[in-house]
Amino acid sequence: MKIKRLNNGVRVVVVPLKGLKAVTIEVFVKIGSKYEKTGEHGLSHFLEHMAFKGTDKRATAEVVNREIDAKGASYNAETGQENTSYYIKTVRENLEWGLEMLSDIVLQPKIEAKEVVKERGVIVEELRMYSDNPAMGLSEDFYDFVFGESKIGCWDVGGKVTEIAKYNKRDVVGYRQKYLSPTKMVVVVAGDVDSWVKVETLIERYFGDYKNLKAINLPKVEVRITGRETYERIKTVEQGHFCVGVEGLRRNDDRRYALKVLEVILAGNTSSRLFNEIREKRGWAYYIHLIGDSFEETGLVGIQSGVKANKLMAAIELTVSEMINMADSVSDEEIIRAKSFIRGKTGLAMDKSDFWSQFVGDRVLLDGKLSTPEEELRRIDKVGIKEVKLLAGELFRVDKIKRMWVRAK
C-alpha cells in the first residue's frame, strides 16, 4: 500500500487483496458533526443523505438505486463526529463503473429544494426511530450528555428534530461549499485489482478535476466535559436502558492499545466480565456492549445495556463497581484471552475488502499516514498487565464516571 496525492489534493490509496472477488471503493471526507456550529447541527448527516438523491447525469434517487441494484452492488454512507464516508462494494469487473458512480453522487449531487424538503422528513423519522428505541439511540444521547456543553460540535450526529425541520436548500448547499474540499478527501480501493497504475489512472479520471475554491478550514474544537454525573429520562418502555462511561483517550495516545485490551476484558465479548455478571449470572439483560470512540482532542469509553426494569439501578451500580475494581483485579489470564480475541477477530475481518477500505481510509484521513492491522496487533501483543492496571486506575475513577439511563414511567 502507498498514498498518492492527485494534483487537486485528493489522496488515493490502493489496497491489493489477491483472491477476492469483491472490491470496495470508499470515499472519505473530513466533514463531521464535531465541527458543526450552532445553526449547523445535523448538516453533515443531512449532506450525506443528499448524495443519493440524484445528479445531473442520474436525475433521481430511483435512477441511482436502480443502477446500483442492477449491478448487484451494495452501497451506503456513514456520518461520524470527525468524518463522512461513502462506499460501493461490487465485483472487481465493475471497478470503473463503481468509481464513476461514486464520484458522480459525491461530487455532483443536484440538491434540489424539493428533495431537501422530502429528506427533512426522512431524517426526522430516523431521529424519532432512535428516540423510540433506546437500544439504538441512547449511545448518541450519551455522547451529547458527556460532550454537549462544548461551544462547537453536535455530538449526537443527526442533530435535533427541531433543527432538522428548519433546513432548506441554501443551508445544505452552503455547508457543502464551506467544507467539502479535495484536500480533505481520501479515495480507497480495496480488492483484487489489476495494477496500482491502472487504478490510480481511473481515480484521477473521476476525482482529479474536482475543485472547491470556496472551502475554508475546519474550526478548532475545544471539548468541554459535562460536570454532571447523572442524567435520567423517563419514557414508555418495557426495559430499563443505561450507558455508563468516562472520558477516554485521544486517538493518537500511545495507551490506546492497552485500552483495547481493557475494553475487551470489561465488556467486549461474551466472556467479558460484565456480560458474565449481568447476563449469564443474573439473567438481567439480553445485550451488553461497548460504546465509545477516540477523537483528536479526547475520547469516550462506555458500556450500554438494556435490563429488566426493576434491576436498572442495580445493573448500573454493578457496572460502576466492576469498572472501579478493574485496576486491582485484572489478571494475566484475562489479558492473554483478550489479546487472542482481538487477533482472531481482526484476522477474520481481513478477509473482507470493506474492512480494509475502512481501516485504511480512517487512518489516512484522520492521522495522515498509513498503518496496517499487523502493525497494530504487534503493539497490542506488547501490552502488559501493569500498563492495563495503570490505565484502568486512571480512567475508571468514581469522580469521573458518568451515568445516563432511561426508565419506565
N, C-alpha and C positions, 0 to 999 in steps of 0.2 A: 504494500500500500504506500501511496505517497499523495501529498497535497499539491495540486496545481492551481494557480490563480490565473483566471482569464483576464484579459485587458480591462474589462469593466469592473473588476474586483471580485467577481463570484469565485468562490473556492470550490474545487472539484476533487472528489476522492473516488477512486475505483477500488472495490474490494473483490479480487478474483477468487471465486469459490468453485473449484473444479468438481464436476459430477452432479451439480444441482440442475434441475430442470427450471426452477423458478429464478426470477431476477426481480429485485426490489429497487425501484427508483424513488428516492425521497429527497424532498427539498426542505431545508431548514432555514428559517428566517428569525432574526433576533427581534421579534416583536412579541411581547408578553404582558400579562396583566400587571406585573410588578412595576412596570414603567408608566402605567396609566394615572393621569392626574384627575382631580375632581372634574367631572363633566365628560370624562372619557372612560369611566369604569365599564368594563364589558366589551369595549370596542375591538380588542384583539380577537376575542372569541367571535364576535359578530363578523369581523372581516374574514375569518376562517370559513364561516358558513357561506358567505357570499361567493367564494371561489367556485362553487359547484352550480351556480345559478345561470350560467351561460356566458358566452363570449361573442365577439363579432363573427367568429368562424362557426361556432356552435351556439345557435341562437337561444336555446332554452336549457333548463335543467334536464328536461326529458331527453333532449338530444344527447347531452353529456352522459347521462345514465345509460341510455340505450346503447351508445357506442362502447362504453366500458363493459357492459354486460355481454355484448356480442363477442367480446374477446375472452370472456370467462375470467376476467381480471377482478381482483379485489382492490378497493381503494378506501381511503379515509383521510382524516386530518385531525390534529390534536393541538389544542392551545394549552400552554402552561404559564407559569409565572414569568419565565425568562425567555421562552421561545415558542414558535409555532412551527409545526411540521405537516407536510402533505406528502402522501405516498401513493404509488400504484405498484401492485405486485402482480406480475404476469409471467408468461413463459418467455424464455430468452429470445425466441424468434420474434417477439413483439417489442423488443427493446426500443427501437427507434420510434415506433408508434407511442410507447409509454412516455418517452422523453418529450415528444411533441405535444401530447395531450397534457402532460403535467405543466409544461411551460405555458401552454395556452390558458389553462384555468387559473394558474397562479399569477402570471404576469399580465394577462389581458382580460380580466373579468369585466363584464359590462356594468355591473352595479346599477341597475335601473331603479328608479324611485318606487315603482310598484312592487318590485321584488324585495326591496328593503322593508316595505310595509308588511308584506307577507311573512318575511323571515323574522320580523319582530314577534309575530305570533308564534312561530315555531320555537324560538328561543325562550319566550316567556313560558311556553308549555314544558320545555325542557327543564327550566328552573323550578317550575311547580312540581314536576315529577321528582326531582331531587329533594324538594322540601317535603313532599308527601311520604317519601321513603328515606328515613334516616340512615338506613344501611348504605344507601347510595350517596346521600348528600351531607351527612354530618361531618365528614372529614373536611370538606370545603368550609363549612361553618367554623370548624375548629381553627383552621388557618386564619380565618378572618378574626376570630376571637384573640388569637395569640399575637398576630402582626397588624391587625386592622387599625391601630392607632398611629401608624406611620403616616407621615404627611403625603407621601407619594406611594401609590400602589393599590391595586384592587386584588386582595389576597384570595377572595372567592372568585375564581376565574371568570365565571359567567356574568358577574355583576348582579344587581338587584332588579327585580321586575319593574319597579317604578322608574329606574334609569333606562332600561332597555326600551320601554314603551315610548320614550320620547325621541329616540334617534331617527334621523332621516338620511337621505342620500348624501347630503352635504357633510354630515358628521362622519359617515363611514369613509367616503372618498377622501375627505380632508385628513383623517387619521392615517389612511393608507399612504397618501403622498408625504405625510410628515415623517414616516419611519421606514417604509419599505425601500431599502437601499441594496444594490448589488454587493456592496462591501460588507453587508451584514447577512449574506446568504451563502449557504453551502449546499451543493448538489452531490448526492452519494448514489452510486450504482453498485449494487452488491449481487453477485451471481456468477455463473459460468460464462463470462464474456470472452469474445474472440481475442481482443487485444486492448491494452491500455490506450494506444494511439487512436484506434477506431472509436472507442467510447468517448475519449476526450474530444475528438472531432465532432461527434454528434452533439455533445453537450455544448460545445462552442457554437454550433449551428443554431440551437434552440434557446440558449440562455446568454450568449455572448454579446448580443446587441442591446440588452435591457439597460436602461439608464433612468435615474431619477435625480435630477439636479436640485429638486426642492427638499430632499430628505435632510433632516437635521440629526444631531447626535441625541442619543437616548439620555434622559435626565439621570442625574446621580441620585440613587436611592439611599436614604438613611433609615434603617429599620428601627422601629420602637416596639419593644416587647410590652404587652399589657402588664399592669401592676396587679390586676385582679387574679385571684386564684381559681375561682369557680364561675360557671355560667350555667344556668338551668333554663330549659324550655319545657313547656307543658303542652302536649298535643294529644290528639285522639289516636293512640297507638296501643297495640297489644303487648309489645315488649318494651323494656327499658333499653335505651341505647346510650353509649358513652364513648368519649375519647379522653384519654389521659396522656399527657406528653410534656416535654420540656424543650427549651431551645437547644438545638443541636450544633453541628459543626459546619463551618464554611466548606464550600465544595473542594477547595484545594488544601484543606487541613490534612497534614500527614497522618493524623489519627483516624482518618475515615475508614481505614482497613480494619482497625480494631473495632470501630463502631459497627461494621457489617457483621462481625463475629458476635458482638454483644447483642445486636438486634435478633439474630437467629436464635440465640440461646433464650432470649426473653419471650419472643412471640413469632418467630419466623417460620415455623413449620409445625407439623402435627406431633412432634416430640418435644416441642418447646415448653418452657415452664408454665406459661400462662394458659396455653392450650390444654396442657395436662391438668392444671389446677381448676380451671373454670369449666371446661367441657367434660374431660374424662372423669375426674374425681367427683365433681359435684353435679354435673348434668345441667348446668345453668344456661348454656349457650350453644348455638349451632356454629357460629363463626367467631374467631378471634384472629385479628390480623394486624400487621404493622401498617402505619401510615407515616408519612414524613418525606423530607427531601433536603437537599443541600443547595444553597444558593451562593452567589458571590459574597454576600455580606453576612449570612447566618444560615441556620438550618432548623429543622424540626425533627424530633424523634418522638413517635407516639404509638399508641395502641388503640384500636377500636373494637367494640364488640356490641352485640345485641343480646340481652339476657332476660330471664324471667323477670317480670315487672316487680315482683316482691323481693328480688335479690339484687336490684340495681345498685343500691348504695354499698351493699356488702361486696359486690364484684369490683366496684371502684376502689374500695379500701384494700381489697386483696391485691389488686393490680399495683396500687401505690406501694404497698408493703413489699411486694416482690421486687419492684424497681429499687427501692431503698436498700434492700438486703443484697442486691447483686454484688456490690463491691466486696462484701465479706464472704460470699458463698460460691462464687464461680469456681468451677473445678477444671482441672486439666482435661478430664474426660469430656466435659461439655465442649471445651474449645476444640478438641480433636474432632468431635462429631460435627460441630458447626462448620469447620473448615472443609470437611469431607462433603457436607451437604452443599456448600457454595460451589465447590469444584464440580460436583456431579451435575447440579442444575445448570451451571454455566456451560459445561460440556455438551449437554443436551441441546441447549439453546443455540449453540454454534453451528448446528446443522441447518439453521433457518436463515434465509437471506435477509429477512426483515429484522432479525436480531442484530446482524452486522450493520445494516444501514443506520439503525437507531443508535447503536453503541458508538459508531464512528462519527456520525453526524453531530450528536450531542457534544462530544469532546472537542471536535474541531471548531464548532460554532462558539461554545462557551469557554473553552480553555485555550483555543488557538493552536492545538497540537494534536498529533496522532498518538494513540496508545492502543495496545492490544489487550484482549482478555487475558492472555497468558501472562503479560506483564503484571496485571492487577492481581492475578491469582498467586504469583510469586510473592507479591507484597503481603497478601493475606496469609500465606504459608509462614511468614516470618513473625506473625503476631503471637505474642506470648501472654501468659496468664497475668503477669504483673501489669502489662500495658492495658489489658482489658479491665482489670480491677481498678486501676487508677482512673480510667475514663469513666467507669460506672460511678465511682465515688464523686467525680467532678460534676457529672451531668445529673445524676438522679439524687438530688437533694430535696428535702421537704419544702424548702422555701422557693424552689424553682418549679415545682410540679404544678401544671395547670390541668383542671378538670372541667369537662363540659358534658352535660347529659340531657337527654330527652326522656321525660317520664309521662305516664298516662295521666289524664285528667282525673 
